[in-house]
């Protein structure tokens, strides 16, 4: 237990240094809850402390809790309490597999953002997400397009929905953008996963050249493994921010 506590303290210090170095350059932070849950109560305390640090140094920068929650409605009530009331996150990622009825506790939080998995960036994503589905008026559509359609048409009544679409297939990203108009898209897969930043911006930007939260994690926080890690993270963040604006 002592070793876990020490690891969490190191992780929080690492997070704070990276936040201090980059908060004026980013549009959001997206901590993944799994890396904190792995250390039990101490880890979740570390997540809370990390989010609180964002609140102190960058109160206008939203925190997206990457939790990919999905369950029946009364269980999701607990998840919303954890994410929004206890952790004070501004948004959360969720899985659409159980449908909008089950996700109502999230969707009804009009003051919070809900990013729904649509077409993810992992290598096995197509196993289900690309399956052809018969839809009225079409011969078939891939499942991820059906998800995008439903979210844009039926789920976004509180104007608090966005979609998660990976950078690893720009044409699929482009097709989702056509379907959802100017809704925001969270775009993981840049950097270590090999997604093209230039192609992602071209495919993912909305009618105003905006609407994208482009996520890079390991390529930024591990830009250096030395004592200059925070300075290196800032340099990589600045480089990426400049490129995004150039490609827009």
Phi, psi and omega in degrees: 000323179298319180296320178298316179300314179298320180296317180297318178299319177295318180297316179295317178298319177299314179300313182298319180295319179292321178296315179301325185278340190235355193297337179273000183247345189256160176260346180191162168243145184227078176290139177266119189296335184300323183288344177263320177300331181299341180250021172064214184299322179296321180294316179294326173297321177296323176297314179300318179295323178296313179296319178298326178293320175301316181301321183287314188266340183214067186298341180267359180264118182287154176248122176258116179277114181275093186237338178051046183286148174195126177192185177289164191304313185291332174289322179295335173302319178293320179296321179293321178298315179299309188288315191264324185266320180273308182279342179063033174288154178270338183204167180213151172267140181225160180259132186276359194300331181271357176088169186292328180302314181291329184272005183305321178303327175285309187297330181282352176278081186297340181272001184235156179266141180236111179258114187263129176301131182235292175227103190274171190262356182287153186302327182268012186300325185289348183307318176247321190293335180263003182299136178288133182238134176283124182230139180305130180091353179228153171293301173208158171222148174294149184304322183296329177288325176297317177301312181300316179302310184297319180296314182293323186275319192241331190269342193263034184298330179266008179054039181237014182260148168221176180236153173256117180225124186287157181277354188282350174222089185301328181292324175291323175299317180296320181293323177293317179301320178298325184283328191253000181065229187263019174296150180287147176237128172270122189242096172274173174104359175281145175094244187299329181277352170092007179291145180276124179295314182299313181292325180293319178295316180298320183276330190261345184291149180272192185294344180257006184076022183232210172079013182239136166246101185268120189258124169230130184246282186298324182294340179262306187289338176249029177299333172220144175259009180262189182291347179267022187302322182290319177297319179293323177296320178296316181299318180290322177296316179296317179300315182291319178299315179299318180294318178303312180295325176295316183286336179295000000 
